[in-house]
Amino acid sequence: MGVIKKLIGQTAIYGMSTIIGRFLNFMLVPLYTRCFSQSEYGVVTELYSYTVFLMIFLTYGMETGFFRFVQNKEDQPKVFSTIMTSLFSSSFIFIGLVLIFLGPISNILGYANHQDFIMIMAVIIGIDAFTSVPFAKLRHENKAVKFAGIKLTNIAINIGLNLLLIIVLPQIAKTSSNAWLTEHFATPNVLWIFISNLIASIVTLLLLLPDIFKSRNGFDYSLLKRILSYSWPLLISGLAGSINEVYDRVSLRYFLTIPDGADASQYILSQVGIYGANYKLAMIISLFNQAFRFAAEPFFFSRMKENDSRQTYAKIMNYFTIFTLFIFLGIILYIDVFKLFIGTNFHDGLNIIPILLMANIFLGIVFNLSIWYKVTNQTKFGIGITGFGALITLGINMIFVPMYGYVACAWATLACYVLMAVLSYNLCQKHYGIPYKLGALAFYFILTGIIFVVNKYIIFDNLIVSYVFKTMLLVVFILMSVGNELRMMKLEK
């Protein structure tokens, strides 16, 4: 239990910067969904969807490669500097190519009149890709406080500038006689969202530069080839995974059925905006997933040579599942509260939130399952698993989005991650054999399903009685889950 307590402690620290930081960013959603129209918020949703794919492409598995090769004492001195040289080159080339072909790229993406959006996003992506491994280095060195400090600084600058540019300056501009201020800030502009992000990313880079320059130990081409040999399957699987993660929002532009008489561009962006706003609510679980991944990935690798590593991985899966299902129920039971975070004109999409929440739980399960091929250097299996998921995502979206719109996107996401989890589990048992407790995991999901149904069909008119009942349901889940874990621990002894 000692090593698991250590993992929980590190997850909590990383969670401070990741979950709390992302939650603060999440708090911008009420601002965006009240200051911008559905179609304007659709622009933000769509462009940030592309960043997921591009970040995978521009980091090309180097984070995991760093954790893997820094374990080798003979490689350790040059791993970081070799990877950083490679990332600097690729990020610089990416930004340069986007600037050179800015016009054609903007036309293809449907932003011919907003080339500035594309240019700013390219610089943001390039900087964030370059700084990904310095953050991984901080995780490897267990400098969680410094990691959290820099992450929270980024969040604070981003949020502060959003509030300044979207709320404060427009209020000042309304009563100001300054023509420039009135011209640029009289009404909120989506451009300020991207500019705020850009400045925050630049400051983050500056804060990380001392660590980057301090670790200059030369470039080793032969080492880079070995790292790339290990990481390229992660790149391919990551690209396939990014299809699973963001293709739903992109597919709406190409497969939506446009109602008669509607402006195609505005309708598409409005549907993307509604889906994106409700997806934000569902991403509360993904925030925990990310914090967990930051702590778990180096932890998994550090434990891979221990005799009880497989049993430890199985226990972690149980705890992860219980906690994420608890979050799921917390949101669903109190959805009347959580829905207040988005503007009322985005509430049409609330019906997809349970689907997307469950999808994010299975995404976390897929990450837990992925450890078997990472510690055994069989990352090629990641390609097959995520490629399989990508085909599911592509197929369901192409067939059903024209009929059911963004609802089909939500079901496609859930189907993708469930089937990926099933495939990864079976391959794990065949090639590595982690003793996951399927009976316990099934119990937790069935218990969650029963509580979900009870909450849906037992309704009280009195608000206080209703919330007391919902809280009792949540307590039942906690008591039964913890009780089952304690029972299994006694049996193991």
N, C-alpha and C positions, 0 to 999 in steps of 0.2 A: 504493500500500500504506500510505502514511502516514496517510490518513484512516481506513482500516480498523483500523490499530493504535490510533488514538485511540478508535474505537468499542469495540475489545476492552478497552482500559484502563478506559473508563468503565463498561462492562458488569461488569468485575471489581470496581470500587468499589461499584456499585449491588448487585452480587451479594453483597458482604460483608454488606450490611444485609438484602437480600431472601432470598437463598438460605441464608446462615448463620442469619439470623433465623428464617426459616420452618423451617429444619432444627431449630433449637432448639424451636420450637413443635411440629414433627413428633415430637420426642423426648417430648412429652406423651402421644402415642398409646399407648406401652407402659403409661404410668400409667393412662390412662382405660380401656384394654381389660383391665386387671387389677383395677382398683378398682371398675369398674362392670359391670353385666350387659350382655348384648347389647341389650336393650330400652332400658336407661338410656343407653347410648351412642347408640342410635338417636334419642333425643330431641335430643342435641347435633347429630348429623348432619343431622336434618331441619330444625331451626330455623336452623342456619347456612346451609342450602341456600337458604332464603328471603332471606338477606342479600345474596346475589349479585344476585338480581333487583332488590331494593330499592335497592342501591347504584347500579346502572345507572340506575334511574328517578330517583334523587335527585341524581345528578351530571349527568344529561342531556347528555352529550357535552362538558361544559365543559372537561375536561382537554385534549382534542384541540383544542377551540375556542381555548383559551388559547395553545397552541403555534402555532396558525395565525395568530391576529390580533396576537400580540406581535411578529411579524415585520414588521408595518407600522409605520413610524416615527411616522406621525401618530396612530395608535391606541394605541401602546405605553404612554404614561403612564397611561391610564385603564382599560386592559384588565383588570388584576388587581382593582382596587377595584370595578369594575362587576360582574365575575363574582362576587366575594365577597359583595356586597350581595344578589345574586340567590340564591346558595347559602344564605346565612343565612336569608333569608325562607322558602325552600322547606323547609329542614330544620326550622325552628321550627314551621311549619305542620304538617309531617308528625308530629312528636312530639306536638303538641297534639291532632291528630285521633286518634292512637292512644290517648292517655290518655282522651279523651272517649268513644271507642267501644271501650274496652278489653274490656268484657264480651262484646259480640257478636263481636269479632275473635277473642278467645280461644276462644269456642265453635266458630266456623267452622273454626279450625285444629286443633281437637281438644284444646285445652289449657284447658278450662274450670276445672280444678282448679289450674292453674298460671299465673294471670294475671301473677304476678310475673315469670315468664320472658319473657312477651311485652313487658311494660313496659320491662324492662331492655334487651332487644334493640332496642327502638325508639330508646331514647336512644343506644345504641352506634352504630346505623346513622346516626342524625342527625348525631352528632359526626364520624364517619368521612367522611361525605359532605361536610361543611363543610370538613374539613381536606385533602381530596383535591387541591384546586388550590394551596394553599400548598406542598404537596410538589412539585407540578408546577413551581411557580415556582423552587424550589430546583434542580430538574433543569435548567430553562432557564438559570439563572445559573451552572451547572456547580459548584454547591456540594454536590458529592457527599459530602464528608466530613460536613458538617452534616446532610445528608439521612440518611446512614447512622447518625450518632449518635442522632438522634431516633427513627429506626425501631428501633434496637437497644435504646434505653431503654424503648420501648413493650414490646418482646419480653421484656426482663429483668423488668419489673414484672409482666407477665402470668404468666410462668413462675414467678417467685418467689412470687406470691400463690397460684397453683395448688398449689405444693409445700407452702406454709404451711397452706392451708385443707384440702387433701385428705390430706396425709400427716402433717405435724408436729402440728397441733392435735388430730386424732383420736387420735394416739398419746398425747398429753398427757392428753386427756379420759378415756382408759381407766383411768388411775391417779389422776385428780384427784378431789377431793371437792367441787369447785365444781359446783353443780347446773346453772347456766346453761351452763357449758362442756360438761358431759356431755350436756345436752339438745340442743345445737345442733351439736356436733362429734363425737359418739360414733361416728357412721358417716359416710362420705363422701357428700356431697350434690351432685347435678348443678348446683344453684343456684350453688355457689361458682365454677364455670367461667365463668358469665355475669358474676358480680360482679367476678372478676379482670379480665375483658376490659373491663368498664365503667370501672374505676379506671385501667387502662392508657390507655384512650382519652381520659379526662379529663386525665391528665398530659400526653399528647401535644398536646392542644389548648392547654394552658397554655404549653408550650414553643414553640409556633408563634405565639402571640399577639403577641409583639414584632414578628415579620416582617409579620403581618397589619396591625397598627396603623401600622407604619412606612410602609406603601405606600398610605395613604389619599389618593387623588387625585380623589375625587369619583365620582359616578355619572353615566353617559352612557346615556340610554335608547335613543337612536338606535344607539349602538354595541352595546348589548345585543340589539336586534332583529336586527342583522346577524350577531352571534355565534350567536343562536338559530336564525337561518335556515340558518347553516352546520351547526350542531350537531344540529338536530332529527332529520335522517336517521340520525345516529350513535346517537341515543337509541333510535329505532325498531329499528335493526339491533342495538343493544346488548341491548334487551329480547328480541329474537328469539334473540340469542346466549346470553342467560341461560337461555332454555328449553333450548338445546342443552347448557348446562353443568350445570344442576341439576334439570331435569325428571325425569331418571332416578330420583333419590331421592324426589322428590315423587310420581311415578307409582306407586311401590310401595304407597303408602297406598290408592290407588284401584283398582288393577288386579290386585293379587296374589290368587291363589286360596288361600283359607284352608283348611288341612287339617281334616278332620272332628274335632271335639272340641277343637280348639285355641282359645285365647282370641284373638280377632281383633286387638285392640289390641296385645297383647304379641307376637304372632307378626309383625305388620307391623313394629313397632319393632325386633324382633330381626333381621329381614331387612335393614332399613335400616341397622342397626348393623353387621352383617357386611359389607355392601356399602360402607358409609362407611369402615370400618377399612381394607379392602383398597384402596379408592380413594386413601387417604392415601399408601400405598406408591407407587401409580402417579403421584401428584402430584409426585414428585421432578423429573420432567421439566418439569412446569408451573411449578415454582419457578424453573428456568432461564429458561423462557419469560417469566416476569414480569420478572426482572432484565434480560433482553435487551430487553424492550419499554421499560423505563424509560430505557435508554440509546439504543435504536434510534429511538424515535419523534422526539425532538428532532433526532437526527442525520439522519434521513431528510429532515426538513423543511429543515434547514440546507444540505443538498446538492442540493435539488431543482432549483436553477437552474444547476448545474454541467454542463458539456458531457458529462462521463463518468458522470453520475448513474445512468443505466440499467445501465451495465456494473458499477458499484459495487453496485447493488442485487442484481444477478445473482450476483456473487461472494459477497455476504453470505449469500444463500440456500444456496449450497454449503456454506459453513463452518458455518452453523446446522444444516443437515441432518446433516453428519458428526458434529458434537458431540452432538446429541440421540440419534442412533443409537448412539453410543458409550455414552451413559448407559443406553439401553435394554438393550444387551448386558451392560453391567456389572451391572445389576439381575437380569436373567434368568439369567446364568451363575452368579451367586452368590445365587440366591433363597433357598437354605437359610440364609444368614446374614441376609438382609433380613427374612425372615419372622419372625425372633425379635423384631422390633420391635412386633409385635402379639400379644395373648394367644392361647393355643392354641385357645380356644373360638371364635376368629374365623378360623381357618385354612381353614375350609370354602370360603372365597371366593378362595383363592390362584389358582385357574384363570383368573380374569378379569384378573389383573395384566398379562400381555402385551398383551391387547386394549386395556386402558385406557392403557398406556404408549404404544402406537402411536397411539392416538387423540390423546393430548396432543402427540405429534410433529406430527401433521397440523394440530392447532390452531395450533401455532407457525408452520407453513408458511402457513396461512390469514392469520395476522397479517402475515407478510412480503409476501404477495401483495396485501394491502389497501392498501399504500402508493400504488398507482397511482391509486386514486380519491380518496385523501386529498389528494395534492399537486396534483391537477387540479380540486379543488373539486367532484367528482362523487360526493359522499358518498351520494347517493340509491342508487347501485349497491350500497352496503353493506346497504341494506334488503332488496333482492332476494336477495342472496347468503345472508345470515343467515336471512331468512324461508324460503328454500328449505331450508336446514339444519334449521330449526325444524319444518317439515312432515315431514321425514324422521324426526326424533327423535320427534315426536308419534305418527306412524303406526306405527313399529316398536314403540314402547313399548306402545301401546294394543292392538296385535295379538298381540304375542309375550310380554309380561310375564305374562299369565294362564297361559301354558303353561310358560315357562322361567324365570320369576322375575327375579332381578337379573342373571343371565347375559345376558338379552335387553337389559337396560339398557346393559351394556358394549358389545355389538355395535351397538346403536343409536348410541352415542356415536362409535364408530369410523366407521360408515357415514356419519354426518352430516358429520364433518370431512373425510373423503376426498372426498365429493361436492361439498362447499363449495370445496375446493381446486381441483378440476377445473373447476368453473364459474368461479371467480375467475380462474384462469389463462387460460381462453379469452377472457373479457371483457377481461383485461389486454392480451392480444395484439391484440385487435381495436381497443381504444381508446388504448393507450399504448405497447405494444411493448417490454417489458423482455426482453432476450435470455437468458432462463434456460437453463442447460445441462441439458436433460432427459435426455440420454444419461448424463451424470455422475451425476445424481440417481438415475436408475434403477439404475445400477451399484451405488451405495451401499446402496440398499434390497435389491437382489438378494443382495449380499454378506452383508448382515445376515440375510436369510432363510436362506441356506445355513448360516451359523454357528449360527443358532437350531435348525435341523433336526439338524445334526451333534451339537450339545450334547444334544438330546433323545434321540437314539437310540444314541449312543456313551456308555456308562456304565461307570465303573470302580468296583470295590468298595473299592479302597484310596483313602482320603480325600485323602492327599497327592498321589497320582498324578492324582486327579480334578481337584484345584484347579490343579495344574501345567498340565494339558491345557486347562482353561477359560481360564487366563491366556494360554496360547499362542494360543488362538482370538481373544482380545481383541487381542493384539499383531498378529496377522495382519490384523485389521480396520484397525488404526491404520496399519500399514505400507502396505497396499494403498490406503487412502483418501488418505493424504498423498502417496504416490507418484503417484497419478492427478492430484492437484491440481498437483504440481510439473511433471508432464508437460504439462498444459494450459497452464501459465504459460509454458513454453518455446515451445510452439506459437504462443502469442499474440505472443511477441516476434519 
